């Protein structure tokens, strides 16, 4: 659905992912340039992932804290 609708920003919580890399993002996004930030899960709990279209969204910085992802 993300590839079809092409939103500017996608936010996913409870991802259960401990590691997010370019390969994971490419599965969710198209081949266009994309920025992303994530907070890894702890075991099978939580996990936050946010990715965005770099042509539409200017991100100055990201910060991953306990239970929080600041972009």
C-alpha positions as CSV (number, residue, x, y, z in Angstrom):
1,X,0.0,0.0,0.0
2,X,2.9,2.4,0.7
3,X,4.3,1.9,-2.7
4,X,0.9,2.5,-4.3
5,X,-0.2,5.6,-2.3
6,X,3.3,7.2,-2.0
7,X,2.8,9.1,1.2
8,X,5.3,11.7,2.4
9,X,5.8,10.1,5.8
10,X,5.1,6.6,7.2
11,X,5.2,5.9,10.9
12,X,5.0,2.3,12.2
13,X,4.9,1.3,15.9
14,X,5.2,-2.1,17.4
15,X,7.4,-3.2,14.5
16,X,9.2,-6.0,16.6
17,X,12.3,-5.2,14.5
18,X,15.6,-5.1,16.3
19,X,17.5,-4.0,13.2
20,X,16.4,-1.8,10.3
21,X,18.6,-1.3,7.3
22,X,18.4,-0.1,3.7
23,X,17.2,-3.6,2.6
24,X,14.2,-3.5,5.0
25,X,13.3,0.1,3.9
26,X,13.5,-0.8,0.2
27,X,11.0,-3.6,0.8
28,X,8.5,-1.0,2.2
29,X,9.4,2.0,0.0
30,X,10.0,2.4,-3.7
31,X,13.4,3.0,-5.3
32,X,13.2,6.7,-4.7
33,X,15.5,8.3,-2.2
34,X,14.1,7.8,1.3
35,X,15.2,8.8,4.8
36,X,14.4,6.8,7.9
37,X,15.0,6.5,11.6
38,X,14.0,3.8,14.0
39,X,13.9,2.7,17.6
40,X,14.8,-1.0,17.9
41,X,12.4,-3.4,19.6
42,X,13.4,-4.9,23.0
43,X,12.8,-8.6,22.5
44,X,9.3,-8.9,21.0
45,X,8.2,-5.6,22.5
46,X,7.8,-2.2,20.8
47,X,10.0,-0.9,18.0
48,X,9.3,2.3,16.1
49,X,10.0,3.0,12.5
50,X,9.6,6.2,10.6
51,X,10.5,6.8,6.9
52,X,9.9,9.7,4.6
53,X,10.3,11.0,1.1
54,X,13.4,13.1,1.1
55,X,12.1,15.2,-1.8
56,X,9.1,16.3,0.3
57,X,10.3,16.3,3.9
58,X,13.4,18.0,5.3
59,X,14.7,16.3,8.5
60,X,17.3,18.1,10.4
61,X,18.0,15.4,13.0
62,X,16.7,12.4,14.7
63,X,17.0,11.1,18.2
64,X,16.2,7.7,19.6
65,X,15.5,7.5,23.3
66,X,13.8,4.9,25.5
67,X,10.2,4.4,24.1
68,X,10.6,7.6,21.9
69,X,11.7,8.5,18.5
70,X,12.2,12.2,17.9
71,X,12.4,13.5,14.3
